[in-house]
Amino acid sequence: MKLVYLDSTKPDLAWYRAYYSSVFPEGSRQAAARYVKAMGNLEGNPYVGRLIGQDGLRKLAIPKSPFAVIYRVTGAHIEIVRIWDQRANPGKLGFQEEAKSLS
């Protein structure tokens, strides 16, 4: 399926680039490769991320990174809603993840 980046990802992608260019430049090459791999995995397996409870939103963590892809699968494509720094307050994302029941 085709990936479509919503406008809401622009500041996230800017932070992703800034983080790996100034805060953690040693990890930039590996981060880029992991990002590309995660997006390829998502294109081939749209339901790989776990449901996070609101409007069909899903979350796919980018391995060995503090970032995750927040997305939704539509009939025609995959909408990338955010490239979320998981260390940030989830309330600022505009939703709260559903708590998993242990029962």
TIVO-2410 file (N, C-alpha, C; in nm, 3 decimals):
# residues 103
REC num residu      c1      c2      c3 atome chaine
REC   1      M   0.085  -0.119   0.000     N      A
REC   1      M   0.000   0.000   0.000    CA      A
REC   1      M   0.088   0.124   0.000     C      A
REC   2      K   0.036   0.229  -0.056     N      A
REC   2      K   0.108   0.355  -0.065    CA      A
REC   2      K   0.102   0.431   0.068     C      A
REC   3      L   0.213   0.491   0.108     N      A
REC   3      L   0.220   0.575   0.227    CA      A
REC   3      L   0.187   0.719   0.189     C      A
REC   4      V   0.100   0.782   0.267     N      A
REC   4      V   0.066   0.922   0.248    CA      A
REC   4      V   0.096   0.995   0.379     C      A
REC   5      Y   0.186   1.092   0.373     N      A
REC   5      Y   0.223   1.169   0.492    CA      A
REC   5      Y   0.130   1.288   0.506     C      A
REC   6      L   0.062   1.299   0.620     N      A
REC   6      L  -0.025   1.413   0.647    CA      A
REC   6      L   0.060   1.532   0.690     C      A
REC   7      D   0.003   1.652   0.681     N      A
REC   7      D   0.076   1.773   0.720    CA      A
REC   7      D   0.122   1.769   0.866     C      A
REC   8      S   0.051   1.693   0.948     N      A
REC   8      S   0.085   1.682   1.091    CA      A
REC   8      S   0.223   1.619   1.113     C      A
REC   9      T   0.280   1.557   1.010     N      A
REC   9      T   0.412   1.494   1.026    CA      A
REC   9      T   0.526   1.592   1.003     C      A
REC  10      K   0.499   1.709   0.945     N      A
REC  10      K   0.608   1.803   0.912    CA      A
REC  10      K   0.693   1.842   1.033     C      A
REC  11      P   0.632   1.887   1.144     N      A
REC  11      P   0.717   1.921   1.259    CA      A
REC  11      P   0.786   1.798   1.319     C      A
REC  12      D   0.720   1.682   1.311     N      A
REC  12      D   0.779   1.558   1.363    CA      A
REC  12      D   0.904   1.520   1.284     C      A
REC  13      L   0.894   1.527   1.152     N      A
REC  13      L   1.010   1.493   1.068    CA      A
REC  13      L   1.123   1.594   1.087     C      A
REC  14      A   1.087   1.720   1.110     N      A
REC  14      A   1.189   1.821   1.137    CA      A
REC  14      A   1.261   1.788   1.269     C      A
REC  15      W   1.186   1.747   1.371     N      A
REC  15      W   1.247   1.710   1.498    CA      A
REC  15      W   1.331   1.583   1.482     C      A
REC  16      Y   1.283   1.487   1.406     N      A
REC  16      Y   1.358   1.363   1.382    CA      A
REC  16      Y   1.494   1.396   1.321     C      A
REC  17      R   1.494   1.481   1.219     N      A
REC  17      R   1.620   1.521   1.154    CA      A
REC  17      R   1.709   1.599   1.252     C      A
REC  18      A   1.650   1.692   1.326     N      A
REC  18      A   1.727   1.772   1.421    CA      A
REC  18      A   1.788   1.684   1.530     C      A
REC  19      Y   1.709   1.590   1.579     N      A
REC  19      Y   1.756   1.500   1.684    CA      A
REC  19      Y   1.879   1.424   1.637     C      A
REC  20      Y   1.873   1.366   1.518     N      A
REC  20      Y   1.984   1.286   1.469    CA      A
REC  20      Y   2.097   1.368   1.407     C      A
REC  21      S   2.076   1.495   1.382     N      A
REC  21      S   2.186   1.576   1.331    CA      A
REC  21      S   2.258   1.651   1.442     C      A
REC  22      S   2.188   1.687   1.548     N      A
REC  22      S   2.255   1.766   1.653    CA      A
REC  22      S   2.259   1.697   1.789     C      A
REC  23      V   2.153   1.629   1.829     N      A
REC  23      V   2.150   1.567   1.961    CA      A
REC  23      V   2.224   1.433   1.962     C      A
REC  24      F   2.204   1.353   1.859     N      A
REC  24      F   2.265   1.220   1.854    CA      A
REC  24      F   2.319   1.192   1.714     C      A
REC  25      P   2.418   1.270   1.669     N      A
REC  25      P   2.469   1.254   1.533    CA      A
REC  25      P   2.535   1.118   1.508     C      A
REC  26      E   2.589   1.055   1.613     N      A
REC  26      E   2.653   0.924   1.596    CA      A
REC  26      E   2.554   0.818   1.547     C      A
REC  27      G   2.426   0.838   1.575     N      A
REC  27      G   2.326   0.740   1.538    CA      A
REC  27      G   2.251   0.772   1.410     C      A
REC  28      S   2.289   0.880   1.343     N      A
REC  28      S   2.209   0.924   1.228    CA      A
REC  28      S   2.206   0.824   1.113     C      A
REC  29      R   2.316   0.763   1.081     N      A
REC  29      R   2.319   0.668   0.969    CA      A
REC  29      R   2.231   0.546   1.000     C      A
REC  30      Q   2.247   0.491   1.119     N      A
REC  30      Q   2.165   0.375   1.156    CA      A
REC  30      Q   2.018   0.413   1.168     C      A
REC  31      A   1.990   0.533   1.219     N      A
REC  31      A   1.851   0.578   1.234    CA      A
REC  31      A   1.784   0.589   1.098     C      A
REC  32      A   1.855   0.642   1.001     N      A
REC  32      A   1.798   0.655   0.866    CA      A
REC  32      A   1.766   0.518   0.809     C      A
REC  33      A   1.856   0.423   0.826     N      A
REC  33      A   1.835   0.288   0.774    CA      A
REC  33      A   1.717   0.221   0.846     C      A
REC  34      R   1.706   0.239   0.976     N      A
REC  34      R   1.595   0.179   1.052    CA      A
REC  34      R   1.461   0.242   1.013     C      A
REC  35      Y   1.462   0.372   0.989     N      A
REC  35      Y   1.341   0.441   0.947    CA      A
REC  35      Y   1.293   0.386   0.812     C      A
REC  36      V   1.384   0.378   0.716     N      A
REC  36      V   1.350   0.326   0.583    CA      A
REC  36      V   1.298   0.183   0.593     C      A
REC  37      K   1.363   0.102   0.674     N      A
REC  37      K   1.320  -0.037   0.691    CA      A
REC  37      K   1.181  -0.044   0.755     C      A
REC  38      A   1.156   0.038   0.857     N      A
REC  38      A   1.025   0.038   0.924    CA      A
REC  38      A   0.915   0.079   0.826     C      A
REC  39      M   0.942   0.179   0.743     N      A
REC  39      M   0.842   0.225   0.648    CA      A
REC  39      M   0.818   0.119   0.540     C      A
REC  40      G   0.921   0.051   0.497     N      A
REC  40      G   0.905  -0.059   0.402    CA      A
REC  40      G   0.823  -0.172   0.461     C      A
REC  41      N   0.851  -0.202   0.587     N      A
REC  41      N   0.775  -0.305   0.658    CA      A
REC  41      N   0.628  -0.265   0.666     C      A
REC  42      L   0.603  -0.140   0.695     N      A
REC  42      L   0.467  -0.090   0.705    CA      A
REC  42      L   0.394  -0.097   0.570     C      A
REC  43      E   0.462  -0.061   0.462     N      A
REC  43      E   0.401  -0.069   0.329    CA      A
REC  43      E   0.359  -0.212   0.295     C      A
REC  44      G   0.442  -0.306   0.331     N      A
REC  44      G   0.414  -0.446   0.299    CA      A
REC  44      G   0.320  -0.515   0.396     C      A
REC  45      N   0.309  -0.460   0.517     N      A
REC  45      N   0.228  -0.520   0.623    CA      A
REC  45      N   0.152  -0.410   0.697     C      A
REC  46      P   0.049  -0.354   0.639     N      A
REC  46      P  -0.018  -0.237   0.696    CA      A
REC  46      P  -0.071  -0.254   0.838     C      A
REC  47      Y  -0.099  -0.375   0.879     N      A
REC  47      Y  -0.156  -0.396   1.012    CA      A
REC  47      Y  -0.052  -0.442   1.114     C      A
REC  48      V   0.076  -0.421   1.083     N      A
REC  48      V   0.184  -0.465   1.172    CA      A
REC  48      V   0.185  -0.389   1.305     C      A
REC  49      G   0.145  -0.265   1.304     N      A
REC  49      G   0.143  -0.185   1.427    CA      A
REC  49      G   0.026  -0.221   1.514     C      A
REC  50      R   0.040  -0.191   1.642     N      A
REC  50      R  -0.069  -0.225   1.734    CA      A
REC  50      R  -0.172  -0.112   1.738     C      A
REC  51      L  -0.298  -0.151   1.752     N      A
REC  51      L  -0.405  -0.053   1.765    CA      A
REC  51      L  -0.385   0.028   1.892     C      A
REC  52      I  -0.408   0.157   1.882     N      A
REC  52      I  -0.395   0.241   2.001    CA      A
REC  52      I  -0.527   0.305   2.039     C      A
REC  53      G  -0.634   0.255   1.979     N      A
REC  53      G  -0.765   0.280   2.034    CA      A
REC  53      G  -0.852   0.390   1.979     C      A
REC  54      Q  -0.806   0.478   1.896     N      A
REC  54      Q  -0.890   0.587   1.851    CA      A
REC  54      Q  -0.887   0.598   1.700     C      A
REC  55      D  -1.002   0.595   1.638     N      A
REC  55      D  -1.014   0.615   1.493    CA      A
REC  55      D  -0.926   0.522   1.411     C      A
REC  56      G  -0.904   0.401   1.459     N      A
REC  56      G  -0.824   0.305   1.384    CA      A
REC  56      G  -0.676   0.338   1.381     C      A
REC  57      L  -0.631   0.426   1.470     N      A
REC  57      L  -0.489   0.461   1.473    CA      A
REC  57      L  -0.406   0.342   1.521     C      A
REC  58      R  -0.289   0.329   1.462     N      A
REC  58      R  -0.195   0.224   1.498    CA      A
REC  58      R  -0.059   0.286   1.527     C      A
REC  59      K   0.021   0.211   1.600     N      A
REC  59      K   0.154   0.259   1.639    CA      A
REC  59      K   0.256   0.151   1.606     C      A
REC  60      L   0.360   0.192   1.533     N      A
REC  60      L   0.470   0.104   1.500    CA      A
REC  60      L   0.599   0.169   1.549     C      A
REC  61      A   0.663   0.108   1.645     N      A
REC  61      A   0.790   0.161   1.696    CA      A
REC  61      A   0.899   0.142   1.592     C      A
REC  62      I   0.986   0.241   1.581     N      A
REC  62      I   1.104   0.231   1.497    CA      A
REC  62      I   1.212   0.170   1.585     C      A
REC  63      P   1.260   0.050   1.553     N      A
REC  63      P   1.354  -0.021   1.640    CA      A
REC  63      P   1.478   0.062   1.677     C      A
REC  64      K   1.520   0.044   1.802     N      A
REC  64      K   1.639   0.109   1.856    CA      A
REC  64      K   1.635   0.260   1.836     C      A
REC  65      S   1.516   0.317   1.856     N      A
REC  65      S   1.492   0.459   1.838    CA      A
REC  65      S   1.383   0.501   1.935     C      A
REC  66      P   1.383   0.627   1.979     N      A
REC  66      P   1.274   0.672   2.064    CA      A
REC  66      P   1.148   0.709   1.985     C      A
REC  67      F   1.149   0.688   1.853     N      A
REC  67      F   1.039   0.730   1.769    CA      A
REC  67      F   0.947   0.615   1.729     C      A
REC  68      A   0.822   0.651   1.701     N      A
REC  68      A   0.723   0.555   1.653    CA      A
REC  68      A   0.640   0.623   1.544     C      A
REC  69      V   0.589   0.541   1.454     N      A
REC  69      V   0.502   0.589   1.348    CA      A
REC  69      V   0.358   0.571   1.395     C      A
REC  70      I   0.281   0.679   1.393     N      A
REC  70      I   0.139   0.674   1.424    CA      A
REC  70      I   0.068   0.684   1.289     C      A
REC  71      Y  -0.016   0.586   1.260     N      A
REC  71      Y  -0.076   0.581   1.127    CA      A
REC  71      Y  -0.215   0.519   1.131     C      A
REC  72      R  -0.284   0.530   1.017     N      A
REC  72      R  -0.414   0.467   1.000    CA      A
REC  72      R  -0.420   0.407   0.861     C      A
REC  73      V  -0.482   0.291   0.852     N      A
REC  73      V  -0.498   0.224   0.724    CA      A
REC  73      V  -0.635   0.260   0.669     C      A
REC  74      T  -0.637   0.313   0.547     N      A
REC  74      T  -0.764   0.341   0.480    CA      A
REC  74      T  -0.778   0.239   0.367     C      A
REC  75      G  -0.886   0.247   0.293     N      A
REC  75      G  -0.905   0.152   0.184    CA      A
REC  75      G  -0.801   0.162   0.076     C      A
REC  76      A  -0.748   0.282   0.052     N      A
REC  76      A  -0.658   0.304  -0.061    CA      A
REC  76      A  -0.512   0.322  -0.023     C      A
REC  77      H  -0.484   0.361   0.102     N      A
REC  77      H  -0.346   0.392   0.139    CA      A
REC  77      H  -0.327   0.387   0.291     C      A
REC  78      I  -0.205   0.417   0.332     N      A
REC  78      I  -0.170   0.425   0.473    CA      A
REC  78      I  -0.140   0.571   0.503     C      A
REC  79      E  -0.217   0.630   0.592     N      A
REC  79      E  -0.196   0.770   0.630    CA      A
REC  79      E  -0.099   0.777   0.747     C      A
REC  80      I   0.014   0.841   0.726     N      A
REC  80      I   0.109   0.863   0.835    CA      A
REC  80      I   0.064   0.990   0.906     C      A
REC  81      V   0.021   0.974   1.031     N      A
REC  81      V  -0.036   1.085   1.107    CA      A
REC  81      V   0.073   1.159   1.184     C      A
REC  82      R   0.164   1.085   1.245     N      A
REC  82      R   0.273   1.144   1.323    CA      A
REC  82      R   0.395   1.053   1.317     C      A
REC  83      I   0.513   1.112   1.334     N      A
REC  83      I   0.637   1.040   1.361    CA      A
REC  83      I   0.670   1.086   1.503     C      A
REC  84      W   0.622   1.008   1.599     N      A
REC  84      W   0.614   1.053   1.738    CA      A
REC  84      W   0.737   1.017   1.820     C      A
REC  85      D   0.793   1.116   1.890     N      A
REC  85      D   0.900   1.092   1.987    CA      A
REC  85      D   0.831   1.037   2.111     C      A
REC  86      Q   0.849   0.910   2.139     N      A
REC  86      Q   0.776   0.842   2.245    CA      A
REC  86      Q   0.811   0.893   2.385     C      A
REC  87      R   0.914   0.973   2.396     N      A
REC  87      R   0.950   1.030   2.526    CA      A
REC  87      R   0.862   1.150   2.559     C      A
REC  88      A   0.789   1.200   2.461     N      A
REC  88      A   0.703   1.317   2.480    CA      A
REC  88      A   0.573   1.278   2.551     C      A
REC  89      N   0.504   1.377   2.599     N      A
REC  89      N   0.377   1.358   2.667    CA      A
REC  89      N   0.272   1.311   2.566     C      A
REC  90      P   0.214   1.190   2.583     N      A
REC  90      P   0.115   1.141   2.486    CA      A
REC  90      P  -0.010   1.228   2.480     C      A
REC  91      G  -0.037   1.305   2.584     N      A
REC  91      G  -0.152   1.396   2.582    CA      A
REC  91      G  -0.138   1.503   2.474     C      A
REC  92      K  -0.016   1.540   2.442     N      A
REC  92      K   0.008   1.639   2.337    CA      A
REC  92      K  -0.015   1.580   2.198     C      A
REC  93      L  -0.019   1.450   2.189     N      A
REC  93      L  -0.045   1.383   2.063    CA      A
REC  93      L  -0.192   1.392   2.026     C      A
REC  94      G  -0.277   1.414   2.123     N      A
REC  94      G  -0.419   1.427   2.097    CA      A
REC  94      G  -0.499   1.302   2.125     C      A
REC  95      F  -0.437   1.202   2.187     N      A
REC  95      F  -0.509   1.082   2.225    CA      A
REC  95      F  -0.434   1.015   2.340     C      A
REC  96      Q  -0.503   0.928   2.407     N      A
REC  96      Q  -0.442   0.846   2.511    CA      A
REC  96      Q  -0.449   0.701   2.464     C      A
REC  97      E  -0.341   0.630   2.477     N      A
REC  97      E  -0.341   0.489   2.439    CA      A
REC  97      E  -0.432   0.412   2.534     C      A
REC  98      E  -0.501   0.316   2.479     N      A
REC  98      E  -0.586   0.232   2.562    CA      A
REC  98      E  -0.501   0.144   2.651     C      A
REC  99      A  -0.538   0.133   2.776     N      A
REC  99      A  -0.467   0.044   2.867    CA      A
REC  99      A  -0.506  -0.100   2.834     C      A
REC 100      K  -0.409  -0.187   2.832     N      A
REC 100      K  -0.436  -0.329   2.805    CA      A
REC 100      K  -0.484  -0.395   2.933     C      A
REC 101      S  -0.589  -0.471   2.921     N      A
REC 101      S  -0.644  -0.545   3.033    CA      A
REC 101      S  -0.564  -0.672   3.054     C      A
REC 102      L  -0.538  -0.707   3.177     N      A
REC 102      L  -0.466  -0.829   3.208    CA      A
REC 102      L  -0.560  -0.946   3.231     C      A
REC 103      S  -0.691  -0.923   3.225     N      A
REC 103      S  -0.785  -1.032   3.249    CA      A
REC 103      S  -0.812  -1.114   3.126     C      A
***
